[in-house]
Amino acid sequence: MYELKIKRIYDEYEESDGMRILVDGLWPRGISKEKAHLDLWDKEISPTTTLRKAFNHEIDKYEDFRKQYRQELAENPHTQDFLKMVFNHLEEQPVTLLYGAKDRMHNQVVVLKEYIMEEM
């Protein structure tokens, strides 16, 4: 099985990224579709607008956001299909989950990767 990675969409594209999936609900500012080198933009796996706005990338709200987003993932009917798709691709190549947030430690993709790894 190949590696599951996370990366800011603004970071340089590398062939070693494998399958690149944007998992933000909103398109990141200032990045063209060509420069993004996306294989998939999956908005359905991102946090709800209500949760995203409540978190507002404020570090002191991160733990609460983390718990609520994990709950959303557990209840999201799309999650199982997303997990199957990621697992299938990991059998053939690395998968890189992309996000737009500036904070590399406190964002939805960190939570999503953690959730995926627990499901493996």
N, C-alpha and C positions, 0 to 999 in steps of 0.2 A: 504494500500500500504506500502511496506517495504522501508527501507532506501537505497539510492544510496550513496555509499562510494567511496573514492579514497585512494589508498595506494601504497607505493613503493613496488615493487616486492621483494625487499630484506628484507622487514619487515616479521616478523614471521607469518606464516599461522595460521588462526584461523577459527574454524568451523563457527563462526558468520559472516564470510566474505560472506557466501552464494555463489552465482555464481561469479566466478573470471574470468575477461576478461582482457587480456593483450591488450592494445591499442597503442602499440609502433610499428613502422614500422621495427625496428631492434630488434633482440633478445638481451636481457640485458646480459652483460658480467658476467661470473662467476656464473651463476645460472643454475642449471640443470632443465630439464623438470619435473623431479620428485619433486624437492624441490619447484618448482613454483606452483604446485597444480592448474593448469589452467583447466578451463572448455572450454575456447575459446581463440584463439589468432586472433584478428581481425586487420590485417594490413591495410585494406582498409579505416578504419575510421581515421587513423593517418594522420598527416600533410604530404604533399608531401616532397620528398627528397630536392627539391630546397628550400622550406620554412624552413625545419628543419635545413639545413646547413646555411641559411642566419641568422637565429635566434642564433644558436650556443650556446644556454643557456646563453646569455649575458643579464643581467637584464635591461640594458638601451634600449634594442631592444624589450622588452617584449610586450609593448602596441601595437607596430606595428605588431608583430607576432600574438598577440591576434586577432586583426582586420582581418588580412589576413587569419588566420586559420578559423575564423568564416565564412568568405567568402567562403573558400574552403568547409566547411561543408554544407553551403547553396547550393552550386553547385554540390556537390558530389552525384551521383545517388545512392550510397550505403547508404547514411545517413538515409533516411526514413525507410529502412529495418532494419537498426541498431537500430533506435529509437523504432520501433515496438517490436523488440526482447527484448530490455531492459525493456520496459514498461510491456510486458507480464511476464517476469521473476520477476519484482518487485511486481506483484500481488501475487506471491507465496513465495518469499524469498528475502533477501537483495541481491544487486548486487554491487560488488566491481570492480572498474576500476583500473587496475594496470599499473604502468609506471616504468621506470628505472632511470629517472633523479634524480640527487642529490638534487636539489632545489625543496622543497615541495610546494612553493608558486607560482613559475613562471615556469610552464610547460604546455604541451598540455592537460593534463588530467584535470587540473583546468579549462581550457577553455571549454573542452568537457563537463564536468559536468555542468558548467554554462549554456551551450547551451541546454543540455538535460532538465535541470530544467525549462528553459523558455518554452520548448515545451510541458511540462506536462499539 
